[in-house]
Amino acid sequence: MAKNKNTGKLVNLSTNQPVSYHIPVLLHEVVEGLHIKPGGIYVDVTFGGGGHSAAILQQLGPCGRLVAFDQDADAERNLPEDERVLFIPQNFRHLKRFLRLHGISQVDGVLADLGVSSHQFDEAERGFSTRFNADMDMRMDRRQQQTAFDILQTYSEQQLHKLFEQYGEVTNARTLAKTIVEVRNNVSLKTVDGFKNALRPVVKGNPNRYFAQVFQALRIEVNQELEALKELLEQAKDILKPGGRVAIITFHSLEDRLVKNFFRDGSFEEKEEHPFMQHSAEKTFKIITRKPVTAGEEELKRNTRARSAKLRVAERI
């Protein structure tokens, strides 16, 4: 792959044809779940390659409006020439603030497709993938300062242990953290290859799976993904009109649990169910998807990334 000098889009070197930036997962299910009104205002807080946004625009009439957020500068190249689209190059944790700056107080729907796009994984220099040698970066927003390398160099053994255990479910998180602290002053962990080679003696099981879990944990920490998701959900509650819907696609259990709990209880903590206990908190959402929606066999054949995707939809009461 390479970038076309005129358009800036990725092309296949052998055919000179455009390469998909990102294949949108659960596309039909998202559009159906949002229950789009032709004249409504919808927010895609993870615009990326624009696949979900394009499908939403097809359902909107001339008076409808789409607001697209994305903190990754590469995403702006995928914007359609459509007067109904407003692009905001920011992290979705600033959702309410930037909507208000543009005179929008309430919307009819919010969509988030969480995680890393195919494009980000395939851009070697971003450091998201274990397949390429690059700097240990992993910043979705390259304007921020902290990288994965900074975390590896500055976090304490206890902080690293907690990070790998909670965010990556790494089986030997304690040993991994101890080893990083022991070697980081003598061995460079600045690049993907340098990091993997330094830690190879403590790898347990399949190396590809092991490093995928380690990289996931670092990526979540670098981009403060769980904190941003919590802020998004809190703000979605405030900006959705009654009857407006929020659709969230998650890719690992930590995210899915936060979304499930918030839709059900308005809280991020697990609450014990008891037949004689009634929650006093007033319900904010009506849950549309009692169980998370997952990809069918046909979609999995086209897009293996959809295998871990889970969609939950709720409606503002």
ZASE-593246 format. One line per 10 residues: number of its first residue (from 1); their letters; for each residue x, y, z of C-alpha. Coordinates in nm, 2 decimals. Layout:
NUM> A> X Y Z  ... $
! end
This chain:
1> MAKNKNTGKL> 0.00 0.00 0.00  0.10 0.36 -0.05  -0.07 0.70 -0.05  -0.19 0.87 -0.36  0.00 1.20 -0.39  -0.31 1.39 -0.51  -0.58 1.25 -0.28  -0.37 1.14 0.02  -0.58 0.82 0.03  -0.43 0.47 0.06 $
11> VNLSTNQPVS> -0.40 0.28 -0.27  -0.30 -0.07 -0.37  0.03 -0.05 -0.55  -0.05 -0.32 -0.79  -0.39 -0.18 -0.90  -0.37 0.18 -0.80  -0.72 0.14 -0.66  -0.83 0.29 -0.33  -0.79 0.07 -0.02  -1.06 0.08 0.24 $
21> YHIPVLLHEV> -0.95 0.29 0.54  -1.17 0.09 0.77  -1.45 -0.16 0.72  -1.74 -0.06 0.94  -1.86 -0.33 1.17  -2.23 -0.42 1.23  -2.33 -0.15 0.98  -2.69 -0.27 0.92  -2.74 -0.33 1.30  -2.62 0.02 1.39 $
31> VEGLHIKPGG> -2.84 0.20 1.14  -3.14 -0.01 1.25  -3.06 0.05 1.62  -3.03 0.43 1.59  -3.38 0.44 1.44  -3.28 0.74 1.23  -3.52 1.03 1.17  -3.47 1.20 0.84  -3.46 1.55 0.99  -3.26 1.46 1.30 $
41> IYVDVTFGGG> -2.92 1.55 1.43  -2.68 1.25 1.48  -2.33 1.23 1.61  -2.06 0.98 1.50  -1.80 1.03 1.77  -1.55 0.79 1.60  -1.57 0.90 1.24  -1.26 0.71 1.12  -1.31 0.60 0.76  -1.66 0.73 0.75 $
51> GHSAAILQQL> -1.84 0.41 0.68  -2.10 0.44 0.96  -2.14 0.81 0.89  -2.21 0.74 0.52  -2.49 0.50 0.61  -2.64 0.75 0.85  -2.63 1.02 0.58  -2.82 0.79 0.34  -3.10 0.78 0.59  -3.10 1.16 0.66 $
61> GPCGRLVAFD> -3.31 1.41 0.46  -3.19 1.75 0.33  -3.26 1.90 0.67  -3.08 1.63 0.87  -2.74 1.69 1.02  -2.44 1.47 1.10  -2.17 1.58 1.35  -1.85 1.38 1.31  -1.58 1.37 1.58  -1.23 1.22 1.54 $
71> QDADAERNLP> -0.91 1.30 1.73  -0.70 1.13 1.46  -0.59 1.38 1.19  -0.59 1.11 0.92  -0.97 1.08 0.95  -1.04 1.42 0.81  -0.93 1.30 0.46  -1.23 1.07 0.45  -1.49 1.35 0.49  -1.76 1.35 0.22 $
81> EDERVLFIPQ> -1.85 1.68 0.04  -2.18 1.72 0.21  -2.31 2.04 0.36  -2.50 1.83 0.62  -2.17 1.72 0.78  -1.99 1.91 1.06  -1.64 1.77 1.14  -1.49 1.83 1.49  -1.12 1.72 1.52  -1.14 1.63 1.89 $
91> NFRHLKRFLR> -1.16 1.34 2.13  -1.52 1.25 2.20  -1.47 1.31 2.57  -1.53 1.68 2.48  -1.86 1.60 2.31  -2.09 1.84 2.49  -1.85 2.13 2.50  -1.80 2.13 2.12  -2.16 2.07 2.04  -2.25 2.38 2.24 $
101> LHGISQVDGV> -1.98 2.58 2.06  -2.16 2.50 1.74  -2.50 2.59 1.88  -2.62 2.23 1.94  -2.78 2.15 2.28  -2.96 1.82 2.20  -2.93 1.55 1.94  -3.13 1.25 1.82  -2.86 0.99 1.82  -2.50 0.91 1.92 $
111> LADLGVSSHQ> -2.28 0.64 1.78  -1.94 0.52 1.90  -1.73 0.24 1.73  -1.45 0.20 1.99  -1.10 0.07 1.95  -0.84 0.10 1.68  -0.93 0.13 1.31  -0.78 -0.11 1.05  -0.60 0.20 0.91  -0.43 0.27 1.24 $
121> FDEAERGFST> -0.32 -0.09 1.28  -0.18 -0.09 0.92  0.01 0.24 0.96  0.34 0.10 1.09  0.47 0.43 1.23  0.18 0.46 1.47  0.31 0.18 1.68  -0.03 0.01 1.74  0.06 -0.32 1.57  0.30 -0.59 1.69 $
131> RFNADMDMRM> 0.37 -0.67 1.32  0.58 -0.37 1.24  0.89 -0.22 1.39  0.82 0.14 1.49  0.84 0.37 1.79  0.63 0.26 2.09  0.39 0.54 2.03  0.02 0.44 2.02  -0.13 0.79 2.04  -0.46 0.82 1.86 $
141> DRRQQQTAFD> -0.42 1.20 1.90  -0.07 1.28 1.80  -0.10 1.63 1.96  -0.09 1.47 2.31  0.25 1.42 2.48  0.25 1.08 2.65  0.34 0.78 2.44  0.36 0.41 2.52  0.74 0.45 2.56  0.69 0.72 2.82 $
151> ILQTYSEQQL> 0.47 0.48 3.03  0.73 0.20 3.00  1.00 0.43 3.12  0.83 0.62 3.40  0.56 0.40 3.56  0.64 0.22 3.88  0.64 -0.16 3.90  0.31 -0.15 4.08  0.15 0.08 3.82  0.27 -0.14 3.53 $
161> HKLFEQYGEV> 0.14 -0.46 3.71  -0.20 -0.31 3.76  -0.21 -0.18 3.40  -0.12 -0.52 3.24  -0.35 -0.72 3.47  -0.66 -0.50 3.43  -0.64 -0.37 3.08  -0.46 -0.66 2.91  -0.56 -0.96 3.13  -0.19 -1.06 3.10 $
171> TNARTLAKTI> -0.15 -1.38 3.30  0.20 -1.30 3.44  0.14 -0.92 3.47  0.35 -0.90 3.79  0.65 -1.08 3.63  0.62 -0.86 3.32  0.61 -0.54 3.52  0.91 -0.65 3.73  1.11 -0.73 3.42  1.04 -0.40 3.25 $
181> VEVRNNVSLK> 1.16 -0.21 3.55  1.47 -0.42 3.58  1.58 -0.39 3.21  1.46 -0.04 3.11  1.77 0.14 3.22  2.00 -0.09 3.03  1.80 -0.20 2.73  1.61 0.04 2.49  1.23 -0.02 2.49  1.17 0.27 2.25 $
191> TVDGFKNALR> 1.08 0.05 1.95  0.84 -0.24 1.90  1.11 -0.48 1.82  1.33 -0.36 2.10  1.04 -0.40 2.35  0.95 -0.75 2.22  1.30 -0.87 2.22  1.37 -0.75 2.57  1.06 -0.92 2.71  1.07 -1.24 2.51 $
201> PVVKGNPNRY> 1.21 -1.44 2.81  0.89 -1.38 3.01  0.64 -1.45 2.73  0.38 -1.71 2.83  0.19 -1.91 2.57  0.15 -1.79 2.21  0.38 -1.49 2.16  0.14 -1.32 1.92  -0.15 -1.34 2.16  0.06 -1.24 2.45 $
211> FAQVFQALRI> 0.20 -0.93 2.29  -0.15 -0.84 2.16  -0.27 -0.83 2.51  0.03 -0.63 2.63  -0.02 -0.38 2.35  -0.39 -0.35 2.42  -0.32 -0.26 2.78  -0.06 0.01 2.68  -0.29 0.15 2.41  -0.58 0.18 2.66 $
221> EVNQELEALK> -0.36 0.36 2.91  -0.19 0.59 2.65  -0.53 0.71 2.52  -0.72 0.70 2.85  -0.98 0.50 2.67  -1.19 0.38 2.96  -1.20 0.73 3.12  -1.30 0.88 2.78  -1.58 0.62 2.74  -1.72 0.70 3.09 $
231> ELLEQAKDIL> -1.72 1.07 3.00  -1.89 1.00 2.67  -2.17 0.80 2.83  -2.24 1.07 3.10  -2.25 1.34 2.83  -2.47 1.13 2.60  -2.73 1.11 2.88  -2.74 1.49 2.89  -2.75 1.57 2.52  -2.99 1.31 2.39 $
241> KPGGRVAIIT> -3.35 1.42 2.33  -3.62 1.20 2.49  -3.65 0.91 2.25  -3.30 0.96 2.12  -3.07 0.66 2.10  -2.71 0.58 2.17  -2.53 0.29 2.00  -2.19 0.18 2.13  -1.97 -0.09 1.97  -1.71 -0.23 2.20 $
251> FHSLEDRLVK> -1.42 -0.47 2.14  -1.33 -0.60 2.49  -1.50 -0.69 2.81  -1.39 -0.39 3.01  -1.57 -0.15 2.77  -1.87 -0.37 2.73  -1.92 -0.40 3.11  -1.91 -0.02 3.15  -2.17 0.03 2.87  -2.40 -0.25 3.00 $
261> NFFRDGSFEE> -2.39 -0.11 3.36  -2.45 0.25 3.26  -2.74 0.17 3.03  -2.90 -0.05 3.30  -2.82 0.15 3.62  -2.68 0.48 3.53  -2.36 0.37 3.71  -2.03 0.21 3.60  -2.02 -0.03 3.90  -2.17 -0.37 3.91 $
271> KEEHPFMQHS> -2.48 -0.38 4.13  -2.60 -0.70 4.29  -2.95 -0.81 4.18  -3.18 -0.90 4.47  -3.55 -0.99 4.43  -3.65 -0.77 4.73  -3.42 -0.48 4.64  -3.55 -0.19 4.44  -3.31 0.07 4.30  -3.42 0.42 4.40 $
281> AEKTFKIITR> -3.23 0.59 4.11  -3.46 0.70 3.83  -3.40 0.51 3.51  -3.24 0.72 3.23  -3.24 0.47 2.95  -3.46 0.21 2.80  -3.24 -0.08 2.69  -3.31 -0.17 2.32  -3.06 -0.46 2.30  -3.12 -0.70 2.59 $
291> KPVTAGEEEL> -2.81 -0.89 2.49  -2.52 -0.74 2.29  -2.55 -0.77 1.91  -2.27 -0.96 1.74  -2.17 -1.02 1.38  -2.32 -1.30 1.18  -2.13 -1.56 0.97  -2.14 -1.36 0.65  -1.99 -1.05 0.81  -1.72 -1.25 0.98 $
301> KRNTRARSAK> -1.62 -1.39 0.64  -1.58 -1.04 0.51  -1.42 -0.89 0.82  -1.25 -1.09 1.09  -1.22 -0.77 1.30  -1.59 -0.80 1.37  -1.54 -1.12 1.57  -1.50 -0.94 1.90  -1.74 -0.65 1.83  -2.04 -0.61 2.06 $
311> LRVAERI> -2.32 -0.36 1.99  -2.54 -0.22 2.27  -2.82 0.03 2.20  -3.03 0.23 2.45  -3.30 0.49 2.42  -3.32 0.81 2.64  -3.63 0.81 2.85 $
! end
